[in-house]
Amino acid sequence: MEVLKLDAQLSRKKQWLSRSFNQSMERPNWQDAANQQLTNDVQARKLEYYRLLSTPAVNEMIQDLILNEE
């Protein structure tokens, strides 16, 4: 009976540890809200990285979408 209790506790602890680890990997800075808006500078840098990594066809399509929104 004691072994079953310990096994259940160990299983819960393992699930908690796994969940905590996954959350820490998804959200490394707990000081910020999960849906916090990034600054314009950070957003611009990220967009530039994506632009550099994507194909010219994708870049052209994105540019067309931006122009159509304006």
PQR file with spaces between the fields and no chain letter, atoms N, CA, C, O and H, PARSE charges and radii, in Angstrom:
ATOM       1  N    MET     1       0.814   -1.185    0.000 -0.4000 1.5000
ATOM       2  CA   MET     1       0.000    0.000    0.000 -0.0000 2.0000
ATOM       3  C    MET     1       0.864    1.257    0.000  0.5500 1.7000
ATOM       4  O    MET     1       0.586    2.203   -0.738 -0.5500 1.4000
ATOM       5  N    GLU     2       1.900    1.270    0.818 -0.4000 1.5000
ATOM       6  CA   GLU     2       2.812    2.413    0.898 -0.0000 2.0000
ATOM       7  C    GLU     2       3.539    2.622   -0.429  0.5500 1.7000
ATOM       8  O    GLU     2       3.781    3.760   -0.831 -0.5500 1.4000
ATOM       9  H    GLU     2       2.125    0.502    1.417  0.4000 1.0000
ATOM      10  N    VAL     3       3.879    1.558   -1.091 -0.4000 1.5000
ATOM      11  CA   VAL     3       4.569    1.639   -2.382 -0.0000 2.0000
ATOM      12  C    VAL     3       3.660    2.288   -3.426  0.5500 1.7000
ATOM      13  O    VAL     3       4.123    3.085   -4.242 -0.5500 1.4000
ATOM      14  H    VAL     3       3.683    0.634   -0.764  0.4000 1.0000
ATOM      15  N    LEU     4       2.379    1.954   -3.403 -0.4000 1.5000
ATOM      16  CA   LEU     4       1.439    2.552   -4.353 -0.0000 2.0000
ATOM      17  C    LEU     4       1.303    4.057   -4.117  0.5500 1.7000
ATOM      18  O    LEU     4       1.210    4.826   -5.074 -0.5500 1.4000
ATOM      19  H    LEU     4       2.003    1.306   -2.740  0.4000 1.0000
ATOM      20  N    LYS     5       1.290    4.481   -2.854 -0.4000 1.5000
ATOM      21  CA   LYS     5       1.220    5.902   -2.536 -0.0000 2.0000
ATOM      22  C    LYS     5       2.457    6.638   -3.050  0.5500 1.7000
ATOM      23  O    LYS     5       2.363    7.699   -3.667 -0.5500 1.4000
ATOM      24  H    LYS     5       1.365    3.856   -2.077  0.4000 1.0000
ATOM      25  N    LEU     6       3.609    6.045   -2.779 -0.4000 1.5000
ATOM      26  CA   LEU     6       4.855    6.661   -3.228 -0.0000 2.0000
ATOM      27  C    LEU     6       4.926    6.718   -4.755  0.5500 1.7000
ATOM      28  O    LEU     6       5.402    7.700   -5.325 -0.5500 1.4000
ATOM      29  H    LEU     6       3.685    5.183   -2.278  0.4000 1.0000
ATOM      30  N    ASP     7       4.456    5.673   -5.402 -0.4000 1.5000
ATOM      31  CA   ASP     7       4.453    5.648   -6.860 -0.0000 2.0000
ATOM      32  C    ASP     7       3.553    6.735   -7.429  0.5500 1.7000
ATOM      33  O    ASP     7       3.912    7.388   -8.409 -0.5500 1.4000
ATOM      34  H    ASP     7       4.070    4.875   -4.939  0.4000 1.0000
ATOM      35  N    ALA     8       2.389    6.934   -6.823 -0.4000 1.5000
ATOM      36  CA   ALA     8       1.466    7.977   -7.273 -0.0000 2.0000
ATOM      37  C    ALA     8       2.072    9.363   -7.046  0.5500 1.7000
ATOM      38  O    ALA     8       1.965   10.236   -7.907 -0.5500 1.4000
ATOM      39  H    ALA     8       2.098    6.403   -6.026  0.4000 1.0000
ATOM      40  N    GLN     9       2.705    9.563   -5.897 -0.4000 1.5000
ATOM      41  CA   GLN     9       3.352   10.844   -5.610 -0.0000 2.0000
ATOM      42  C    GLN     9       4.485   11.124   -6.592  0.5500 1.7000
ATOM      43  O    GLN     9       4.652   12.246   -7.070 -0.5500 1.4000
ATOM      44  H    GLN     9       2.792    8.854   -5.198  0.4000 1.0000
ATOM      45  N    LEU    10       5.251   10.086   -6.879 -0.4000 1.5000
ATOM      46  CA   LEU    10       6.355   10.220   -7.819 -0.0000 2.0000
ATOM      47  C    LEU    10       5.838   10.569   -9.215  0.5500 1.7000
ATOM      48  O    LEU    10       6.432   11.389   -9.915 -0.5500 1.4000
ATOM      49  H    LEU    10       5.115    9.175   -6.491  0.4000 1.0000
ATOM      50  N    SER    11       4.763    9.963   -9.603 -0.4000 1.5000
ATOM      51  CA   SER    11       4.166   10.235  -10.910 -0.0000 2.0000
ATOM      52  C    SER    11       3.672   11.680  -10.989  0.5500 1.7000
ATOM      53  O    SER    11       3.896   12.355  -11.994 -0.5500 1.4000
ATOM      54  H    SER    11       4.280    9.297   -9.035  0.4000 1.0000
ATOM      55  N    ARG    12       3.002   12.161   -9.935 -0.4000 1.5000
ATOM      56  CA   ARG    12       2.530   13.553   -9.916 -0.0000 2.0000
ATOM      57  C    ARG    12       3.703   14.532   -9.953  0.5500 1.7000
ATOM      58  O    ARG    12       3.660   15.545  -10.649 -0.5500 1.4000
ATOM      59  H    ARG    12       2.820   11.613   -9.119  0.4000 1.0000
ATOM      60  N    LYS    13       4.736   14.216   -9.202 -0.4000 1.5000
ATOM      61  CA   LYS    13       5.924   15.078   -9.170 -0.0000 2.0000
ATOM      62  C    LYS    13       6.585   15.116  -10.550  0.5500 1.7000
ATOM      63  O    LYS    13       7.040   16.171  -10.991 -0.5500 1.4000
ATOM      64  H    LYS    13       4.771   13.392   -8.636  0.4000 1.0000
ATOM      65  N    LYS    14       6.638   13.988  -11.219 -0.4000 1.5000
ATOM      66  CA   LYS    14       7.236   13.921  -12.553 -0.0000 2.0000
ATOM      67  C    LYS    14       6.423   14.761  -13.543  0.5500 1.7000
ATOM      68  O    LYS    14       6.997   15.475  -14.365 -0.5500 1.4000
ATOM      69  H    LYS    14       6.269   13.131  -10.861  0.4000 1.0000
ATOM      70  N    GLN    15       5.095   14.680  -13.468 -0.4000 1.5000
ATOM      71  CA   GLN    15       4.231   15.478  -14.344 -0.0000 2.0000
ATOM      72  C    GLN    15       4.404   16.963  -14.053  0.5500 1.7000
ATOM      73  O    GLN    15       4.483   17.769  -14.980 -0.5500 1.4000
ATOM      74  H    GLN    15       4.628   14.100  -12.800  0.4000 1.0000
ATOM      75  N    TRP    16       4.463   17.328  -12.789 -0.4000 1.5000
ATOM      76  CA   TRP    16       4.645   18.724  -12.412 -0.0000 2.0000
ATOM      77  C    TRP    16       5.987   19.248  -12.916  0.5500 1.7000
ATOM      78  O    TRP    16       6.063   20.354  -13.450 -0.5500 1.4000
ATOM      79  H    TRP    16       4.399   16.673  -12.036  0.4000 1.0000
ATOM      80  N    LEU    17       7.029   18.467  -12.748 -0.4000 1.5000
ATOM      81  CA   LEU    17       8.365   18.868  -13.181 -0.0000 2.0000
ATOM      82  C    LEU    17       8.415   19.034  -14.701  0.5500 1.7000
ATOM      83  O    LEU    17       9.008   19.989  -15.204 -0.5500 1.4000
ATOM      84  H    LEU    17       6.967   17.568  -12.313  0.4000 1.0000
ATOM      85  N    SER    18       7.807   18.126  -15.414 -0.4000 1.5000
ATOM      86  CA   SER    18       7.764   18.203  -16.877 -0.0000 2.0000
ATOM      87  C    SER    18       6.993   19.440  -17.328  0.5500 1.7000
ATOM      88  O    SER    18       7.429   20.149  -18.235 -0.5500 1.4000
ATOM      89  H    SER    18       7.326   17.350  -15.006  0.4000 1.0000
ATOM      90  N    ARG    19       5.856   19.699  -16.703 -0.4000 1.5000
ATOM      91  CA   ARG    19       5.038   20.862  -17.039 -0.0000 2.0000
ATOM      92  C    ARG    19       5.800   22.156  -16.733  0.5500 1.7000
ATOM      93  O    ARG    19       5.774   23.091  -17.535 -0.5500 1.4000
ATOM      94  H    ARG    19       5.502   19.123  -15.966  0.4000 1.0000
ATOM      95  N    SER    20       6.466   22.217  -15.600 -0.4000 1.5000
ATOM      96  CA   SER    20       7.240   23.406  -15.224 -0.0000 2.0000
ATOM      97  C    SER    20       8.384   23.655  -16.201  0.5500 1.7000
ATOM      98  O    SER    20       8.645   24.794  -16.588 -0.5500 1.4000
ATOM      99  H    SER    20       6.487   21.459  -14.949  0.4000 1.0000
ATOM     100  N    PHE    21       9.055   22.593  -16.591 -0.4000 1.5000
ATOM     101  CA   PHE    21      10.151   22.729  -17.544 -0.0000 2.0000
ATOM     102  C    PHE    21       9.644   23.245  -18.893  0.5500 1.7000
ATOM     103  O    PHE    21      10.237   24.152  -19.477 -0.5500 1.4000
ATOM     104  H    PHE    21       8.843   21.667  -16.277  0.4000 1.0000
ATOM     105  N    ASN    22       8.550   22.665  -19.383 -0.4000 1.5000
ATOM     106  CA   ASN    22       8.006   23.101  -20.669 -0.0000 2.0000
ATOM     107  C    ASN    22       7.566   24.553  -20.629  0.5500 1.7000
ATOM     108  O    ASN    22       7.790   25.293  -21.587 -0.5500 1.4000
ATOM     109  H    ASN    22       8.069   21.928  -18.909  0.4000 1.0000
ATOM     110  N    GLN    23       6.944   24.972  -19.535 -0.4000 1.5000
ATOM     111  CA   GLN    23       6.536   26.371  -19.404 -0.0000 2.0000
ATOM     112  C    GLN    23       7.741   27.297  -19.372  0.5500 1.7000
ATOM     113  O    GLN    23       7.709   28.381  -19.956 -0.5500 1.4000
ATOM     114  H    GLN    23       6.763   24.371  -18.756  0.4000 1.0000
ATOM     115  N    SER    24       8.793   26.883  -18.703 -0.4000 1.5000
ATOM     116  CA   SER    24       9.978   27.741  -18.630 -0.0000 2.0000
ATOM     117  C    SER    24      10.655   27.875  -19.988  0.5500 1.7000
ATOM     118  O    SER    24      11.267   28.902  -20.280 -0.5500 1.4000
ATOM     119  H    SER    24       8.819   26.003  -18.230  0.4000 1.0000
ATOM     120  N    MET    25      10.549   26.839  -20.820 -0.4000 1.5000
ATOM     121  CA   MET    25      11.130   26.916  -22.155 -0.0000 2.0000
ATOM     122  C    MET    25      10.278   27.794  -23.075  0.5500 1.7000
ATOM     123  O    MET    25      10.818   28.492  -23.934 -0.5500 1.4000
ATOM     124  H    MET    25      10.052   26.004  -20.583  0.4000 1.0000
ATOM     125  N    GLU    26       8.966   27.767  -22.907 -0.4000 1.5000
ATOM     126  CA   GLU    26       8.073   28.565  -23.741 -0.0000 2.0000
ATOM     127  C    GLU    26       8.084   30.034  -23.336  0.5500 1.7000
ATOM     128  O    GLU    26       7.919   30.910  -24.184 -0.5500 1.4000
ATOM     129  H    GLU    26       8.527   27.201  -22.210  0.4000 1.0000
ATOM     130  N    ARG    27       8.272   30.304  -22.087 -0.4000 1.5000
ATOM     131  CA   ARG    27       8.195   31.675  -21.575 -0.0000 2.0000
ATOM     132  C    ARG    27       9.387   31.917  -20.651  0.5500 1.7000
ATOM     133  O    ARG    27       9.266   31.803  -19.432 -0.5500 1.4000
ATOM     134  H    ARG    27       8.407   29.593  -21.398  0.4000 1.0000
ATOM     135  N    PRO    28      10.542   32.253  -21.239 -0.5600 1.5000
ATOM     136  CA   PRO    28      11.755   32.358  -20.428  0.2800 2.0000
ATOM     137  C    PRO    28      11.754   33.539  -19.469  0.5500 1.7000
ATOM     138  O    PRO    28      12.452   33.496  -18.455 -0.5500 1.4000
ATOM     139  N    ASN    29      10.989   34.597  -19.755 -0.4000 1.5000
ATOM     140  CA   ASN    29      10.981   35.764  -18.881 -0.0000 2.0000
ATOM     141  C    ASN    29       9.616   35.895  -18.222  0.5500 1.7000
ATOM     142  O    ASN    29       8.675   36.405  -18.831 -0.5500 1.4000
ATOM     143  H    ASN    29      10.422   34.632  -20.578  0.4000 1.0000
ATOM     144  N    TRP    30       9.506   35.443  -16.998 -0.4000 1.5000
ATOM     145  CA   TRP    30       8.223   35.460  -16.282 -0.0000 2.0000
ATOM     146  C    TRP    30       7.842   36.864  -15.829  0.5500 1.7000
ATOM     147  O    TRP    30       6.729   37.090  -15.356 -0.5500 1.4000
ATOM     148  H    TRP    30      10.270   35.029  -16.503  0.4000 1.0000
ATOM     149  N    GLN    31       8.767   37.800  -15.976 -0.4000 1.5000
ATOM     150  CA   GLN    31       8.493   39.171  -15.579 -0.0000 2.0000
ATOM     151  C    GLN    31       7.514   39.829  -16.551  0.5500 1.7000
ATOM     152  O    GLN    31       6.765   40.729  -16.170 -0.5500 1.4000
ATOM     153  H    GLN    31       9.671   37.617  -16.361  0.4000 1.0000
ATOM     154  N    ASP    32       7.524   39.375  -17.815 -0.4000 1.5000
ATOM     155  CA   ASP    32       6.657   39.940  -18.840 -0.0000 2.0000
ATOM     156  C    ASP    32       5.375   39.128  -18.959  0.5500 1.7000
ATOM     157  O    ASP    32       5.362   37.925  -18.697 -0.5500 1.4000
ATOM     158  H    ASP    32       8.133   38.644  -18.124  0.4000 1.0000
ATOM     159  N    ALA    33       4.311   39.791  -19.351 -0.4000 1.5000
ATOM     160  CA   ALA    33       3.054   39.094  -19.590 -0.0000 2.0000
ATOM     161  C    ALA    33       3.192   38.231  -20.840  0.5500 1.7000
ATOM     162  O    ALA    33       3.991   38.533  -21.726 -0.5500 1.4000
ATOM     163  H    ALA    33       4.322   40.768  -19.564  0.4000 1.0000
ATOM     164  N    ALA    34       2.415   37.168  -20.905 -0.4000 1.5000
ATOM     165  CA   ALA    34       2.492   36.261  -22.045 -0.0000 2.0000
ATOM     166  C    ALA    34       2.069   36.952  -23.332  0.5500 1.7000
ATOM     167  O    ALA    34       2.579   36.621  -24.403 -0.5500 1.4000
ATOM     168  H    ALA    34       1.765   36.923  -20.186  0.4000 1.0000
ATOM     169  N    ASN    35       1.163   37.889  -23.253 -0.4000 1.5000
ATOM     170  CA   ASN    35       0.677   38.571  -24.448 -0.0000 2.0000
ATOM     171  C    ASN    35       1.191   40.001  -24.546  0.5500 1.7000
ATOM     172  O    ASN    35       0.562   40.851  -25.176 -0.5500 1.4000
ATOM     173  H    ASN    35       0.749   38.158  -22.384  0.4000 1.0000
ATOM     174  N    GLN    36       2.331   40.264  -23.924 -0.4000 1.5000
ATOM     175  CA   GLN    36       2.897   41.606  -23.935 -0.0000 2.0000
ATOM     176  C    GLN    36       3.301   42.001  -25.352  0.5500 1.7000
ATOM     177  O    GLN    36       3.880   41.207  -26.094 -0.5500 1.4000
ATOM     178  H    GLN    36       2.842   39.573  -23.413  0.4000 1.0000
ATOM     179  N    GLN    37       2.987   43.233  -25.709 -0.4000 1.5000
ATOM     180  CA   GLN    37       3.352   43.742  -27.027 -0.0000 2.0000
ATOM     181  C    GLN    37       4.855   44.014  -27.068  0.5500 1.7000
ATOM     182  O    GLN    37       5.420   44.592  -26.140 -0.5500 1.4000
ATOM     183  H    GLN    37       2.517   43.878  -25.107  0.4000 1.0000
ATOM     184  N    LEU    38       5.486   43.592  -28.148 -0.4000 1.5000
ATOM     185  CA   LEU    38       6.902   43.866  -28.328 -0.0000 2.0000
ATOM     186  C    LEU    38       7.077   45.306  -28.796  0.5500 1.7000
ATOM     187  O    LEU    38       6.183   45.885  -29.413 -0.5500 1.4000
ATOM     188  H    LEU    38       5.027   43.122  -28.903  0.4000 1.0000
ATOM     189  N    THR    39       8.217   45.863  -28.498 -0.4000 1.5000
ATOM     190  CA   THR    39       8.481   47.219  -28.965 -0.0000 2.0000
ATOM     191  C    THR    39       8.619   47.209  -30.478  0.5500 1.7000
ATOM     192  O    THR    39       8.890   46.169  -31.078 -0.5500 1.4000
ATOM     193  H    THR    39       8.943   45.393  -27.996  0.4000 1.0000
ATOM     194  N    ASN    40       8.435   48.360  -31.087 -0.4000 1.5000
ATOM     195  CA   ASN    40       8.545   48.463  -32.531 -0.0000 2.0000
ATOM     196  C    ASN    40       9.926   48.061  -33.026  0.5500 1.7000
ATOM     197  O    ASN    40      10.058   47.457  -34.090 -0.5500 1.4000
ATOM     198  H    ASN    40       8.215   49.205  -30.599  0.4000 1.0000
ATOM     199  N    ASP    41      10.951   48.395  -32.257 -0.4000 1.5000
ATOM     200  CA   ASP    41      12.313   48.056  -32.647 -0.0000 2.0000
ATOM     201  C    ASP    41      12.507   46.543  -32.711  0.5500 1.7000
ATOM     202  O    ASP    41      13.086   46.026  -33.666 -0.5500 1.4000
ATOM     203  H    ASP    41      10.843   48.886  -31.393  0.4000 1.0000
ATOM     204  N    VAL    42      12.026   45.845  -31.704 -0.4000 1.5000
ATOM     205  CA   VAL    42      12.147   44.388  -31.670 -0.0000 2.0000
ATOM     206  C    VAL    42      11.345   43.755  -32.809  0.5500 1.7000
ATOM     207  O    VAL    42      11.808   42.824  -33.466 -0.5500 1.4000
ATOM     208  H    VAL    42      11.555   46.265  -30.928  0.4000 1.0000
ATOM     209  N    GLN    43      10.138   44.274  -33.031 -0.4000 1.5000
ATOM     210  CA   GLN    43       9.307   43.757  -34.123 -0.0000 2.0000
ATOM     211  C    GLN    43       9.978   43.987  -35.468  0.5500 1.7000
ATOM     212  O    GLN    43       9.964   43.104  -36.326 -0.5500 1.4000
ATOM     213  H    GLN    43       9.761   45.030  -32.497  0.4000 1.0000
ATOM     214  N    ALA    44      10.558   45.152  -35.658 -0.4000 1.5000
ATOM     215  CA   ALA    44      11.237   45.457  -36.927 -0.0000 2.0000
ATOM     216  C    ALA    44      12.422   44.527  -37.147  0.5500 1.7000
ATOM     217  O    ALA    44      12.640   44.055  -38.262 -0.5500 1.4000
ATOM     218  H    ALA    44      10.569   45.869  -34.961  0.4000 1.0000
ATOM     219  N    ARG    45      13.186   44.260  -36.099 -0.4000 1.5000
ATOM     220  CA   ARG    45      14.332   43.348  -36.238 -0.0000 2.0000
ATOM     221  C    ARG    45      13.872   41.941  -36.575  0.5500 1.7000
ATOM     222  O    ARG    45      14.467   41.281  -37.427 -0.5500 1.4000
ATOM     223  H    ARG    45      13.009   44.644  -35.192  0.4000 1.0000
ATOM     224  N    LYS    46      12.815   41.476  -35.913 -0.4000 1.5000
ATOM     225  CA   LYS    46      12.308   40.139  -36.200 -0.0000 2.0000
ATOM     226  C    LYS    46      11.814   40.034  -37.636  0.5500 1.7000
ATOM     227  O    LYS    46      12.081   39.044  -38.317 -0.5500 1.4000
ATOM     228  H    LYS    46      12.332   42.012  -35.220  0.4000 1.0000
ATOM     229  N    LEU    47      11.090   41.057  -38.098 -0.4000 1.5000
ATOM     230  CA   LEU    47      10.620   41.050  -39.480 -0.0000 2.0000
ATOM     231  C    LEU    47      11.789   41.028  -40.464  0.5500 1.7000
ATOM     232  O    LEU    47      11.731   40.351  -41.490 -0.5500 1.4000
ATOM     233  H    LEU    47      10.873   41.861  -37.544  0.4000 1.0000
ATOM     234  N    GLU    48      12.832   41.761  -40.150 -0.4000 1.5000
ATOM     235  CA   GLU    48      14.005   41.772  -41.025 -0.0000 2.0000
ATOM     236  C    GLU    48      14.674   40.397  -41.062  0.5500 1.7000
ATOM     237  O    GLU    48      15.110   39.954  -42.124 -0.5500 1.4000
ATOM     238  H    GLU    48      12.879   42.311  -39.316  0.4000 1.0000
ATOM     239  N    TYR    49      14.760   39.726  -39.927 -0.4000 1.5000
ATOM     240  CA   TYR    49      15.324   38.369  -39.896 -0.0000 2.0000
ATOM     241  C    TYR    49      14.499   37.419  -40.761  0.5500 1.7000
ATOM     242  O    TYR    49      15.045   36.648  -41.550 -0.5500 1.4000
ATOM     243  H    TYR    49      14.406   40.086  -39.064  0.4000 1.0000
ATOM     244  N    TYR    50      13.178   37.486  -40.602 -0.4000 1.5000
ATOM     245  CA   TYR    50      12.309   36.628  -41.406 -0.0000 2.0000
ATOM     246  C    TYR    50      12.455   36.937  -42.891  0.5500 1.7000
ATOM     247  O    TYR    50      12.476   36.031  -43.724 -0.5500 1.4000
ATOM     248  H    TYR    50      12.735   38.112  -39.961  0.4000 1.0000
ATOM     249  N    ARG    51      12.557   38.231  -43.214 -0.4000 1.5000
ATOM     250  CA   ARG    51      12.709   38.630  -44.615 -0.0000 2.0000
ATOM     251  C    ARG    51      13.999   38.071  -45.201  0.5500 1.7000
ATOM     252  O    ARG    51      14.022   37.598  -46.338 -0.5500 1.4000
ATOM     253  H    ARG    51      12.540   38.966  -42.537  0.4000 1.0000
ATOM     254  N    LEU    52      15.072   38.129  -44.418 -0.4000 1.5000
ATOM     255  CA   LEU    52      16.360   37.619  -44.903 -0.0000 2.0000
ATOM     256  C    LEU    52      16.343   36.099  -45.087  0.5500 1.7000
ATOM     257  O    LEU    52      17.030   35.572  -45.961 -0.5500 1.4000
ATOM     258  H    LEU    52      15.054   38.513  -43.495  0.4000 1.0000
ATOM     259  N    LEU    53      15.570   35.406  -44.275 -0.4000 1.5000
ATOM     260  CA   LEU    53      15.530   33.946  -44.338 -0.0000 2.0000
ATOM     261  C    LEU    53      14.522   33.400  -45.347  0.5500 1.7000
ATOM     262  O    LEU    53      14.614   32.237  -45.739 -0.5500 1.4000
ATOM     263  H    LEU    53      15.012   35.835  -43.564  0.4000 1.0000
ATOM     264  N    SER    54      13.572   34.214  -45.767 -0.4000 1.5000
ATOM     265  CA   SER    54      12.533   33.717  -46.665 -0.0000 2.0000
ATOM     266  C    SER    54      12.947   33.884  -48.130  0.5500 1.7000
ATOM     267  O    SER    54      13.940   34.539  -48.446 -0.5500 1.4000
ATOM     268  H    SER    54      13.497   35.159  -45.449  0.4000 1.0000
ATOM     269  N    THR    55      12.166   33.280  -48.993 -0.4000 1.5000
ATOM     270  CA   THR    55      12.452   33.337  -50.431 -0.0000 2.0000
ATOM     271  C    THR    55      11.972   34.668  -51.011  0.5500 1.7000
ATOM     272  O    THR    55      11.110   35.325  -50.427 -0.5500 1.4000
ATOM     273  H    THR    55      11.359   32.748  -48.736  0.4000 1.0000
ATOM     274  N    PRO    56      12.522   35.062  -52.146 -0.5600 1.5000
ATOM     275  CA   PRO    56      12.064   36.307  -52.789  0.2800 2.0000
ATOM     276  C    PRO    56      10.566   36.288  -53.119  0.5500 1.7000
ATOM     277  O    PRO    56       9.902   37.320  -53.025 -0.5500 1.4000
ATOM     278  N    ALA    57      10.034   35.133  -53.501 -0.4000 1.5000
ATOM     279  CA   ALA    57       8.605   35.038  -53.823 -0.0000 2.0000
ATOM     280  C    ALA    57       7.751   35.324  -52.588  0.5500 1.7000
ATOM     281  O    ALA    57       6.739   36.019  -52.679 -0.5500 1.4000
ATOM     282  H    ALA    57      10.573   34.294  -53.578  0.4000 1.0000
ATOM     283  N    VAL    58       8.150   34.800  -51.453 -0.4000 1.5000
ATOM     284  CA   VAL    58       7.407   35.048  -50.213 -0.0000 2.0000
ATOM     285  C    VAL    58       7.518   36.517  -49.828  0.5500 1.7000
ATOM     286  O    VAL    58       6.533   37.126  -49.410 -0.5500 1.4000
ATOM     287  H    VAL    58       8.973   34.235  -51.378  0.4000 1.0000
ATOM     288  N    ASN    59       8.708   37.089  -49.964 -0.4000 1.5000
ATOM     289  CA   ASN    59       8.891   38.514  -49.655 -0.0000 2.0000
ATOM     290  C    ASN    59       8.002   39.386  -50.539  0.5500 1.7000
ATOM     291  O    ASN    59       7.402   40.349  -50.062 -0.5500 1.4000
ATOM     292  H    ASN    59       9.508   36.594  -50.303  0.4000 1.0000
ATOM     293  N    GLU    60       7.920   39.054  -51.802 -0.4000 1.5000
ATOM     294  CA   GLU    60       7.078   39.815  -52.726 -0.0000 2.0000
ATOM     295  C    GLU    60       5.598   39.694  -52.343  0.5500 1.7000
ATOM     296  O    GLU    60       4.857   40.677  -52.376 -0.5500 1.4000
ATOM     297  H    GLU    60       8.408   38.272  -52.189  0.4000 1.0000
ATOM     298  N    MET    61       5.183   38.488  -51.983 -0.4000 1.5000
ATOM     299  CA   MET    61       3.793   38.274  -51.585 -0.0000 2.0000
ATOM     300  C    MET    61       3.458   39.090  -50.328  0.5500 1.7000
ATOM     301  O    MET    61       2.391   39.700  -50.249 -0.5500 1.4000
ATOM     302  H    MET    61       5.784   37.690  -51.956  0.4000 1.0000
ATOM     303  N    ILE    62       4.364   39.100  -49.356 -0.4000 1.5000
ATOM     304  CA   ILE    62       4.160   39.868  -48.128 -0.0000 2.0000
ATOM     305  C    ILE    62       4.083   41.360  -48.440  0.5500 1.7000
ATOM     306  O    ILE    62       3.231   42.073  -47.910 -0.5500 1.4000
ATOM     307  H    ILE    62       5.230   38.605  -49.421  0.4000 1.0000
ATOM     308  N    GLN    63       4.974   41.817  -49.299 -0.4000 1.5000
ATOM     309  CA   GLN    63       4.965   43.234  -49.663 -0.0000 2.0000
ATOM     310  C    GLN    63       3.654   43.612  -50.331  0.5500 1.7000
ATOM     311  O    GLN    63       3.108   44.682  -50.061 -0.5500 1.4000
ATOM     312  H    GLN    63       5.667   41.237  -49.729  0.4000 1.0000
ATOM     313  N    ASP    64       3.145   42.749  -51.197 -0.4000 1.5000
ATOM     314  CA   ASP    64       1.852   43.008  -51.837 -0.0000 2.0000
ATOM     315  C    ASP    64       0.720   43.069  -50.815  0.5500 1.7000
ATOM     316  O    ASP    64      -0.170   43.912  -50.920 -0.5500 1.4000
ATOM     317  H    ASP    64       3.589   41.881  -51.417  0.4000 1.0000
ATOM     318  N    LEU    65       0.755   42.176  -49.825 -0.4000 1.5000
ATOM     319  CA   LEU    65      -0.261   42.188  -48.780 -0.0000 2.0000
ATOM     320  C    LEU    65      -0.213   43.478  -47.972  0.5500 1.7000
ATOM     321  O    LEU    65      -1.250   44.045  -47.628 -0.5500 1.4000
ATOM     322  H    LEU    65       1.478   41.491  -49.739  0.4000 1.0000
ATOM     323  N    ILE    66       0.994   43.934  -47.673 -0.4000 1.5000
ATOM     324  CA   ILE    66       1.146   45.176  -46.910 -0.0000 2.0000
ATOM     325  C    ILE    66       0.614   46.354  -47.707  0.5500 1.7000
ATOM     326  O    ILE    66      -0.083   47.213  -47.166 -0.5500 1.4000
ATOM     327  H    ILE    66       1.836   43.473  -47.952  0.4000 1.0000
ATOM     328  N    LEU    67       0.941   46.393  -48.987 -0.4000 1.5000
ATOM     329  CA   LEU    67       0.470   47.490  -49.827 -0.0000 2.0000
ATOM     330  C    LEU    67      -1.044   47.487  -49.971  0.5500 1.7000
ATOM     331  O    LEU    67      -1.665   48.549  -50.018 -0.5500 1.4000
ATOM     332  H    LEU    67       1.507   45.695  -49.426  0.4000 1.0000
ATOM     333  N    ASN    68      -1.641   46.302  -50.042 -0.4000 1.5000
ATOM     334  CA   ASN    68      -3.107   46.190  -50.161 -0.0000 2.0000
ATOM     335  C    ASN    68      -3.817   46.644  -48.892  0.5500 1.7000
ATOM     336  O    ASN    68      -4.946   47.130  -48.960 -0.5500 1.4000
ATOM     337  H    ASN    68      -1.136   45.440  -50.004  0.4000 1.0000
ATOM     338  N    GLU    69      -3.173   46.492  -47.732 -0.4000 1.5000
ATOM     339  CA   GLU    69      -3.781   46.921  -46.465 -0.0000 2.0000
ATOM     340  C    GLU    69      -3.807   48.429  -46.330  0.5500 1.7000
ATOM     341  O    GLU    69      -4.694   48.985  -45.683 -0.5500 1.4000
ATOM     342  H    GLU    69      -2.256   46.097  -47.677  0.4000 1.0000
ATOM     343  N    GLU    70      -2.847   49.085  -46.934 -0.4000 1.5000
ATOM     344  CA   GLU    70      -2.755   50.552  -46.788 -0.0000 2.0000
ATOM     345  C    GLU    70      -3.715   51.222  -47.649  0.5500 1.7000
ATOM     346  O    GLU    70      -3.782   52.451  -47.661 -0.5500 1.4000
ATOM     347  H    GLU    70      -2.126   48.633  -47.459  0.4000 1.0000
